[in-house]
Amino acid sequence: MPEIVLILIRSITAFFLLFLMARIMGKKQISQLTFFDYCVGITIGSIAATLSVDQNVKIVNGLVSLTIWGFFPIILAYLGLKSMLFSKITDGKATIVIRNGEVLDKNLKKNLLTINELLMLLREKGTFKVSDVEMAVLETNGELSIMLKTDQQAVTPQTLGIPLEQEHGPAVLIMDGKIMKKSLENLGYSEEWLTGEIQKQGAEDIKDVFLAQIDSRGNMYADLYEDQYTKTAVEERPLLAASLKKIQADLEEYSFQTNNPEAKKLYAEQALEVQKVLDTILPYLK
């Protein structure tokens, strides 16, 4: 068999086995890897590379070695879930290196961490004074977690006892010139209202908008295509038309939302009246 074909077969085999093991071993992020996980990853990659190009290594031997290195960490992780003691043996445990603004020298030495390295880790967290730190913990992945003293922590509305309106994530209403109808329906808005909102921001039609988002307070953000950036500010007449369309759409929405038959009828009638006005004056507002 030609050498190039053999390498191709070995590489494809190693790739798919490596891919399978990566899926089985979980989705732990690189920043969360312990030193043991890091070493296992390097070893598995090295075995896979050797298996791909080194013909002195039998393919069966390489696959067995790759499988062992892939499944042993899975077995150890499973045992770690069952036993906290076993987890500490394999992954180690977090160490407190600063308590109440004082550096714990013995714990630094146990983790082979110099004071300069500790100060660097603190600076990476935006802290330059050791005295500002209530507690600093060196995690098993080498990251430093810090808790500032109370008088050094940022003031939040919760600290001041100020209630805030709960916000939800922004919803995408237009993407690449197309309306996201499901998002629009979930929020209870109509296409007429959406057209009116984007016209306020300089767009003539839905297809002129690359991306449109709305936040929990009803604020609209519209990103137009590049050729739309040169448009002048929105004129008064189109703005008036957009405002009327929004009023009409809001009245329709209110009629759908209310359970009061009289209010529902009133909103529907008013929406119809506004629509009649729109039909009459819209040609003059373009």
N, C-alpha and C positions, 0 to 999 in steps of 0.2 A: 504494500500500500504506500502511495506517495507520502512523503513527510508532511507536506502542507495539508493534505486531507486528514492525516492522523492528528495534527495539531488542532485542526478545525473541530473534529469530533470531540477531542479531549476538552477543548475550551468551552464548547456548547454544553457538554455534560457538567463541567465544573460550574458554569454560570447558572444553570437551572437548579442545581443542587444548592448553591449558595443563595440563590433567590428564595428557594423554598425554606431554607433555614432562617433567613432574615425575616420572613413572614411569620414563622412559628415563634421565633425568639421575642417577638413583641415590638412595640413602637416607642421604646424608650429613646428620648432625645439625646443627641450627642452631649449636650451640656449636663445631662443627668447621669452619664455613665460613671461608674466607679472605676478605680484603677484596674480592678480585676476584669471588668467588662471591656475596658480599653485594651488590655493585653490579649484577651480572648479574641477580640475583633481583629487585631493585627495578625495573630497567629492563623486564624481562619483565612484571612486574605492572602497570607503568604503561602499557605498550603494550596489554595485554589490556583494561585499564579504558578507555583511549581508544577502542579498537576497539568496545567495547560501546555507548558512548553518543554518540560524536562522529560524526555522519553526514557531516561534511566529509571524513572519511578513508574512502577506498574500502575495502570489506571485503577485497578481494583484496590490496591494498597492506598492510593491517594483518596479514593472515595470513602474507604473505611475510616481513614484518619480524619477526613473532613466531617464525616458523620459523627464521630466520637466527640470532636471539638465543638460541634454544633449542638449536640443533644445534652452533653454534660452540664453546660450552663443552664439549660432548661430544667434539668433535674434538680440542680442546686437551688434555682429560683423557686421551684415548687416546694422543696423542703424548707426554704426560708419563709415561705408563706405559712407553713404549718408550725414552725418553731422560731420564736424570737431569738433564742440563744444561737441557733444555727445561722440565722440571718446576720447576727453580730459577728460571728466567726468568719463568714464569707465576705460580707460587705464592710465590716468594721462598724464603728459608731461615731456619731458626731461628738465633737469636743469643744467645750467652752474655752475660749482663749482670752476673752475680756469679760470681767464682771464688775459692775458698778464703777466703770471708768478706770479699772486697774488691770494691767496685763498679767496673765497667769503664766509666769516663766516656765514652770514645769510642764505645762500642757503644750507650750510652744516646742520645747525640746523633744517631747514624745512624738510630735508630728513633724520633726525636722524642719520647722518653720522659723525663719529668722525674723527679727523685728522689722527689718526693711521690707521683707515680703508681706508681713502683716500690714504695715502702713500702706503699701501699694494696694492691697486688697481693700483697705478702708477707703482709699482715694477713689477706687473704681466704683464704690458705692456712694460717692459724693460726700464722704466724711473725712475731715482733715485733722480733727482733734480727738485723741483717744479719750479725753475727759468727757466728751459729749456722748459716749457710748455707754448705755446701761448694760448691754450684753451683746457679745459677738460669738457666733458659733461656727466652727469650721466643719462643714458638712463632709460626708463620705466621698463626694465627687470633687472635693477641693474648693468648692465655692464657699464664700464667707457670707453668712446671714447676720445682719446686725439689727438691734433694737435701740433706738436713741433714747436718751433720758426724756422724761415728760416735757421738761421746759425747752427741749430742742426739737420736739416733733412739730410738724407743720399743723397749723390750725385748720380744722375742717368744720363744715356745718354741723356735723354730729357733735363735735367737741363743744360748740357754742349752743347746742340745743336748738338749732334752726331747722325746722322741717322743710324738706325739699320735695318737689314733684318728681315722682319716679319716671325716668326716661327709658324708652325702649330703643333698640338699635335702629338706625335709619333704614328706610325701605327704598328699594330701587323701583322707580315707576317707569323709567324709560332707559333702555339700553340699546345702543347702536341704532337709534332711530326707530325702535319698536317699543310699543307699550307693553309693560308687564301687567297683563290684565288680571292675573291672580292677585298680585300685590294691591292693585287698584281696588279690586272688589273687597279684599280683606279690610282695607282702611275705610271703605264706604264712600270713595270719591268716584265721580263720573269722568268720562273722557272729555266732556265739554269743559269741566272745571280744570282739568289738567292742561288743556289747550290754552285756556285763559291765563293760567299761571306761567306757562313757558313764554307766552307772548309778552308778558311783563318784563321778561329777561332778554328780549331781543330776538327771539325765534319767531318765525312766521308759521311754522308747521312742526309736527312731531318729528318728521324726518330730518329736521335741522339740528336736533338734539342728540349728542353722543351719549350723555349720561344725565339722568335726573334723579335726585334723591330727595326724600322728605323726612324730617326728624319728628320726634314725638310732639313737638309744639306746633307742627304745621308749617315750619319754615322750609321753603323749597330751594334746592341748589340745582342749577342747570349748567351743564358743561356743553357748549356748542361745538360743532365741528370747526376746524381751523379757518375755513373760509367764511365763517360767520363772525369771527372776532372783529372784522373791520366794519360791522354794522354800526350805525349811529344809534344814539339813545332812542328809546321807544317814544314815539309821538303820542300826543294826548288822545287823538281819536282812536287809534288801536287800543290804547290803555283803557279808555272808557268802554269799548266793546268787550274787552277781557273782563272788566269789573262786572258788567251786566251779565255776562255768561256765568261768572262765578256766583252771582246772586241767584240766578235761575237754578244753577246746579245745587246750591245750598238749600234752596226751598224744596227741591225734589228730594234731597237727602233727608230733610226734616220730616217730610211727609211719610217717608219709608220707615223712619226710626220711631216715630211716636205711635203709641197704642190708643191714643184718644181719637175716636172717630171724627169729632168736630174739628180738632186741630189738624188731623190728616187731610180732611176735605178742604180746610182753609189754606193750608200750605200748597196743596195740589192746584187749587184755583189761582193762587197768587203766582205760582210757577208758570202756569199757562198764560197769565196776563203778561208776565215779563217776557215770555217767549214770543208773544205777539208783538210786543214793543221791539224786541230784537229783530224779528223778521222785517219790521217796517223800516227801522233806522240803520240796520247793519250795512246796507249798500253805501250809506253816506259816511260810514266810519272807517272805511278801508283807506 
